């Protein structure tokens, strides 16, 4: 008899335990991953003076031992983050922080929360960003929280290896780090601005924490089921100041909008604030509390699909996926308005591509003109001029070869404007041109998941995992 089959009811108990404790949807990792984690921790417990014990004995022991539960949590929580990840969020933070200080003065420090903070790269990036922007350390308070004691210990050590530095340019490393035998040590003037503590998003005491001007909670909500998402969003809502800004991961923007949050109209920063009654009416939302909006969402959408076996909770990168559209450009439907202005998307061909054409889609290298156009559109979007940004890209596409990044940015702009149908089409065009486009994969996967397309979302998750592996390999 298969031992795992015999122990299936016990594994389900551990799955339920992890869901109650940290909100983990086991489908996001795969049940086999959870079983391996349970087996690993059980084996360590057996070796620690319980050689004749069974999995049932380990379950009983875990029920009475918070330390055993924490050890299991540490096994399933694998940190994956780096400095200045999604750098637009930090550029937006610097600008918004100055605006906030200009509005109210410096009598009260800015309060910033990073949760989950993983191994510290995000909160330390926040500190470097604000200090480099000329904001004095006395005018800020950065709280960094995570459920993983191991990650917090690593963060407080403040020594990082190459994996924490992604990309090609590291002027911040030259300015704020010192090379050591085992990596790069963060300067004390940066490290001292961050206060680390252990916290569980599922059990957050908003009353004790007070409110924050800026909250970073990126790339974690997508791993929760509906119930845990609602719990997490209630917690975040409780600690966000009335005019505060919440930063999420790129794959979570659609989720936030569907829970009644309003885009801050800095699309590539993935920033949100509470919708005012006027904004709620404009977007067709009810002005009911967040709980009501969440309950309505749960009633109208099927559960989240199983996610690819990626890590959870500690700022996991989202390079996810979705099936490419049947036709790469357009479906013959009328042009869709974006904030009242027609989006003129070029239709390159009226012929439906054959399956083999999707295997080797045309990937055009970005020209200087394309880069200049995208940079200009990016600047317009950062300034909240979404329609002008979209028009600039569309005008470029009318006279030049298509670019995956251009269609991706059009998708983000449409998403920020609440037009999910247009956004979906633009992400698919980006993926036709570049099947490995991580950001387009992430956004499109989220749209499919929220619309209840479980099979499509699973296909995207598989593609995302492969794309992520290829990028790292």
Secondary structure, DSSP 8 states (H G I E B T S, - for coil): --HHHHTHHHHHHHHHHHHHHH-B-HHHH-HHHHHHHHHHHHHHHHHTT-TT--HHHHHHHHHT-HHHHHHHHHHH------TTTTHHHHHHHHHHHHHHHHHH-SSS-EEEEEES-TTTHHHHHHHHHHHHTT--GGGEEEEEEES-HHHHHHHHHTEE-GGG--SS--HHHHHHEEEETTEEEE-HHHHTTEEEEE--GGG--HHHH--EEEEE--S-GGGB-HHHHHHHHHHHHHHEEEEEEEE--GGGHHHHHHTTEEE-S-GGG-EEEE--HHHHHHTT-----HHHHHHHHHHHS-------S---SS-----------SSSS--S----EETTEE-------SS---HHHHHT-------HHHHHHHHHHHHHHHTT-HHHHHHHHHHHHTTS---HHHHHHHHHHHHHTT-HHHHHHHHHHHHHH-TT-HHHHHHHHHHHHHTT-HHHHHHHHHHHHHHHHHHH-
